Amino acid sequence: MAAGLLVLARSSGSGSFLADVLPGTLIVAGGIGTSFTAILLAATGGVPEADQGVASGLINTAQQVGGAVGIAGLITLASARSDAAIGSPGDVLLTGYHGAFAAAAAVALLAAVIAWIAFRAGEQAREQPATADPSTGVSGL
């Protein structure tokens, strides 16, 4: 997703849909398709079967609210950058869009890094054998 957003952030005002918009859009679409599936699996993977519906509903609600808040923030950023820019109306608007796409790419990249760190921590926790408490002899995590 971050790579596609960076492609969109580098689009030119005199470019074409096929050269400037379509490649970035296709890359973002591929990233969304793979990341949403992975997010849903990670969020519901360790949940008991009886609670799967609630967990799925919570993650979908978080995605919807996060998307609404995220787009509001990006629109605000694009508007602020456009207001501060100098030039023709098209160039000013493009400056705002470039800033919003770059910020969205940074957020997507940060989310990927956090997910990778969390995934690695979870793997390491699963690899460590459970140890017995010497006072009780009961195994714990």
C-alpha positions as CSV (number, residue, x, y, z in Angstrom):
1,M,0.0,0.0,0.0
2,A,2.8,2.4,0.9
3,A,4.5,1.8,-2.4
4,G,1.3,2.5,-4.4
5,L,0.6,5.7,-2.4
6,L,4.2,6.9,-3.1
7,V,3.6,6.3,-6.8
8,L,0.5,8.5,-6.5
9,A,2.4,11.1,-4.6
10,R,4.8,11.5,-7.5
11,S,2.1,12.0,-10.1
12,S,2.3,15.1,-12.3
13,G,-0.3,17.6,-13.2
14,S,0.3,17.1,-16.9
15,G,0.4,13.3,-16.8
16,S,-2.2,10.8,-17.9
17,F,-4.4,8.4,-16.1
18,L,-2.6,5.3,-17.6
19,A,0.8,6.6,-16.7
20,D,0.3,8.4,-13.4
21,V,-2.9,7.1,-11.7
22,L,-3.5,3.5,-12.7
23,P,-0.2,2.0,-11.6
24,G,-0.4,3.5,-8.1
25,T,-4.0,2.6,-7.8
26,L,-3.4,-1.0,-8.8
27,I,-0.6,-1.3,-6.3
28,V,-2.7,0.2,-3.5
29,A,-5.6,-2.2,-4.4
30,G,-3.2,-5.2,-4.1
31,G,-2.0,-4.0,-0.7
32,I,-5.5,-3.4,0.6
33,G,-6.6,-6.9,-0.5
34,T,-3.7,-8.6,1.2
35,S,-3.5,-6.5,4.3
36,F,-7.3,-6.6,5.2
37,T,-7.3,-10.3,5.0
38,A,-4.2,-10.6,7.2
39,I,-5.6,-8.1,9.7
40,L,-8.9,-10.0,10.0
41,L,-7.1,-13.3,10.4
42,A,-4.7,-11.9,13.1
43,A,-7.6,-10.2,14.9
44,T,-9.8,-13.3,15.1
45,G,-7.2,-16.1,15.1
46,G,-6.9,-16.7,18.8
47,V,-10.6,-15.9,19.7
48,P,-12.8,-18.8,20.9
49,E,-15.3,-19.9,18.3
50,A,-18.3,-18.6,20.3
51,D,-16.8,-15.1,20.2
52,Q,-15.7,-15.0,16.5
53,G,-18.7,-12.9,15.5
54,V,-18.0,-10.2,18.1
55,A,-14.3,-10.1,17.3
56,S,-15.1,-9.8,13.6
57,G,-17.6,-7.1,14.2
58,L,-15.1,-5.1,16.3
59,I,-12.4,-5.3,13.7
60,N,-14.7,-4.3,11.0
61,T,-16.0,-1.3,13.0
62,A,-12.4,-0.3,13.8
63,Q,-11.6,-0.4,10.1
64,Q,-14.6,1.7,9.2
65,V,-14.1,4.3,11.9
66,G,-10.3,4.3,11.2
67,G,-11.0,4.9,7.6
68,A,-13.4,7.8,8.2
69,V,-11.0,9.5,10.7
70,G,-8.0,8.8,8.4
71,I,-9.6,10.3,5.4
72,A,-10.7,13.3,7.4
73,G,-7.2,13.9,8.6
74,L,-5.7,13.5,5.0
75,I,-8.3,15.9,3.6
76,T,-7.3,18.4,6.3
77,L,-3.7,17.9,5.5
78,A,-4.2,18.3,1.7
79,S,-6.3,21.4,2.3
80,A,-3.7,23.0,4.6
81,R,-0.9,22.2,2.1
82,S,-2.9,23.6,-0.8
83,D,-3.7,26.8,1.2
84,A,0.0,27.3,1.9
85,A,1.1,26.7,-1.7
86,I,1.7,29.3,-4.3
87,G,1.0,28.8,-8.0
88,S,-1.7,28.0,-10.5
89,P,-4.9,26.4,-9.0
90,G,-4.1,23.0,-10.5
91,D,-0.5,23.0,-9.1
92,V,-1.7,24.2,-5.7
93,L,-4.3,21.4,-5.5
94,L,-1.7,18.8,-6.7
95,T,0.7,20.0,-3.9
96,G,-2.0,19.2,-1.4
97,Y,-2.7,15.8,-2.8
98,H,1.0,14.9,-2.9
99,G,1.3,15.8,0.8
100,A,-1.8,13.7,1.7
101,F,-0.5,10.7,-0.4
102,A,2.9,10.9,1.2
103,A,1.4,11.1,4.7
104,A,-0.8,8.1,4.0
105,A,2.2,6.2,2.7
106,A,4.1,7.0,5.9
107,V,1.2,5.7,8.0
108,A,0.9,2.5,6.0
109,L,4.7,1.9,6.3
110,L,4.5,2.6,10.0
111,A,1.6,0.1,10.4
112,A,3.6,-2.5,8.4
113,V,6.6,-2.1,10.7
114,I,4.4,-2.3,13.8
115,A,2.7,-5.4,12.4
116,W,6.0,-7.0,11.6
117,I,7.4,-6.3,15.1
118,A,4.2,-7.7,16.7
119,F,4.2,-10.8,14.5
120,R,7.9,-11.5,15.4
121,A,7.1,-11.0,19.1
122,G,4.2,-13.4,18.9
123,E,6.3,-16.0,17.1
124,Q,9.0,-15.8,19.7
125,A,6.5,-16.2,22.5
126,R,5.1,-19.3,20.9
127,E,8.5,-20.8,20.4
128,Q,9.5,-20.5,24.1
129,P,8.4,-23.6,26.0
130,A,6.1,-23.2,28.9
131,T,7.9,-23.3,32.2
132,A,6.8,-24.9,35.4
133,D,6.4,-22.8,38.5
134,P,8.7,-24.4,41.1
135,S,6.5,-23.7,44.0
136,T,3.3,-25.3,42.6
137,G,4.6,-27.4,39.8
138,V,2.0,-25.9,37.5
139,S,3.0,-25.0,34.0
140,G,2.4,-21.4,32.9
141,L,3.2,-19.1,30.0
